[in-house]
């Protein structure tokens, strides 16, 4: 018979909380603004996009005497994307899920599902980071290369996208008779790490998403707007460690126009969750397996419409 706390059995001393703690789930922002395309099954393993080159304007008047005009020859560039396969799985012994009070299989499903979505987001993020349109922030005052983010650097990218005939992703938000609210312009998209929030909030030009005149128009992960760029942030945003001239971290802030990048999957079932009951594991049906498989590829389509604004971060 127990006479002190040390004599109590572990099962007596512990009470399992029936509410499981939530997984840390970041905003997954990088897929949201991609072109979503599909490569049908049995149509090969490569998706090809073709971009026709523009003709120069024809400003010379016709002769009026019927003289022939030399025509133009069409030309185009091809952009190819080869499909890749990704996946992972976890096994749970039959004796574990039969004896454990926790809903082990449910929790394993949540962990694996989040892993699949974060993997997809990271793959797209790394393709965006490969854009050849790289710009170092230069209008800050911290003396580093690149400097911290400034609204002047953001505006320079915005104007460049407009000069490159890039289309804005999002329509404006009309003003309303609500104290403290403001309208929002038509916008390109900015995608950055949450560590950039320090600098954004200190900018007089920054408009927090809570100030939008219509809160129904605020999108998941949206932090706010600066002129014609609406910024989305995530702890999974792109960071280059110790990459500034002062060995501080650099945020890779992707600023994109519409149709600048794509995510191609193969078939309608390319992203799928897999469950194999115990009787499929071995002769004694001892293990349940859960997993996921993803068949897709992210692709940069128009580098002149997607810029990486590199900004040094606070330590």
HELIX and SHEET records of a PDB file:
HELIX    1   1 UNK A    5  UNK A    7  5                                   3    
HELIX    2   2 UNK A   10  UNK A   13  1                                   4    
HELIX    3   3 UNK A   94  UNK A   99  1                                   6    
HELIX    4   4 UNK A  104  UNK A  129  1                                  26    
HELIX    5   5 UNK A  151  UNK A  163  1                                  13    
HELIX    6   6 UNK A  194  UNK A  196  5                                   3    
HELIX    7   7 UNK A  197  UNK A  201  1                                   5    
HELIX    8   8 UNK A  209  UNK A  211  5                                   3    
HELIX    9   9 UNK A  215  UNK A  217  5                                   3    
HELIX   10  10 UNK A  278  UNK A  280  5                                   3    
HELIX   11  11 UNK A  303  UNK A  305  5                                   3    
SHEET    1   A 4 UNK A  35  UNK A  39  0                                        
SHEET    2   A 4 UNK A 261  UNK A 266  1                                        
SHEET    3   A 4 UNK A 287  UNK A 300 -1                                        
SHEET    4   A 4 UNK A  84  UNK A  93 -1                                        
SHEET    1   B 4 UNK A  35  UNK A  39  0                                        
SHEET    2   B 4 UNK A 261  UNK A 266  1                                        
SHEET    3   B 4 UNK A 287  UNK A 300 -1                                        
SHEET    4   B 4 UNK A 271  UNK A 276 -1                                        
SHEET    1   C 2 UNK A  46  UNK A  52  0                                        
SHEET    2   C 2 UNK A  76  UNK A  82 -1                                        
SHEET    1   D 7 UNK A 134  UNK A 136  0                                        
SHEET    2   D 7 UNK A 306  UNK A 312  1                                        
SHEET    3   D 7 UNK A 250  UNK A 256 -1                                        
SHEET    4   D 7 UNK A 188  UNK A 193 -1                                        
SHEET    5   D 7 UNK A 229  UNK A 234  1                                        
SHEET    6   D 7 UNK A 222  UNK A 226 -1                                        
SHEET    7   D 7 UNK A 207  UNK A 208 -1                                        
SHEET    1   E 4 UNK A 134  UNK A 136  0                                        
SHEET    2   E 4 UNK A 306  UNK A 312  1                                        
SHEET    3   E 4 UNK A 250  UNK A 256 -1                                        
SHEET    4   E 4 UNK A 238  UNK A 240 -1                                        
END                                                                             
